[in-house]
Amino acid sequence: MRRALILALGTALAAGCATSGRTALSTERLTTIWREPTDLEQRDLFYGPGGAERAPKLDQPFEFLEVKPSGVNPGYDVKDASGQRWSVKLGVEARTEIVMSRIVWAVGYHQPFIYFVPQWTLTHEGKDSLQGRSRFRLEPPTHDKKGEWSWRKNPFLGTRELSGLFVLMVLFNNWDLKTPQNARYEVAENGSPAETWYMVRDLGASLGRSAWLTFGTKDDPEGFEAEPFIVGVEGNRVRFGFEGGWMEPQLHSSVTPADVRWICGLLARLTEKQWDDAFRAGGYSAAEAQRFIKRLREKVNEGLNLR
């Protein structure tokens, strides 16, 4: 009953911005959240948007700056030998966040420069300590974080690109959808004028089982395989088996079959090597990766055939 009431509220909230049609944005506005990936099949999903040249150099220790101020997973802010600043996340999300970020970037959405590091050395108060697997996110001075953005109040309401982004969250069972996970940046690289980038930046609560009004699981192949993707279509709105995103209930009533086919069409263009590279980038073995990839491809095919 409680979930039904929240979903009803979500439907009401979405009614004004989730009509059958889709809002068309100017190219200037659209590119702040999504750029058509004309090179999709050639994108390097091992190193991601930062490329090999920006990957952390592990032959020297990283100097402790401060404890990561927020989030469930522990972590630090550190700097490397060249003075570059990194946000480091430890724990289970170190793997899942890398994989999902690679796929989100592959289909055209902005993502930060992040890398999986299996082992590294931290220097703190003159002492070195060996750290385990971690997510390293580069914080370059050219990427100036200006704040957060809300799923319910943003420049993209009513667009297929915003709906497609939510479908990506559903495909990967990223159940922790809320404003603090979304970042807005001003980016000025290579002397170019600054551009605004909207991104879903924290993607680690993925690849497990979602849950309503509680925590789901992460990096959980059994839970991920068991959860249904599409459970029906009502009034040109898709109903998902996804139980996450309870803080943003309007999203559950905002997606059309055409939105699902569009984003699944982009995902279907990924090559076998790209899927493998995305999971290898997150430190997964081939056997671990194949379980997740098999289920993800099943979901993509289900979305392509939705009518």
Disulfide bonds with the S-S distance in Angstrom:
none
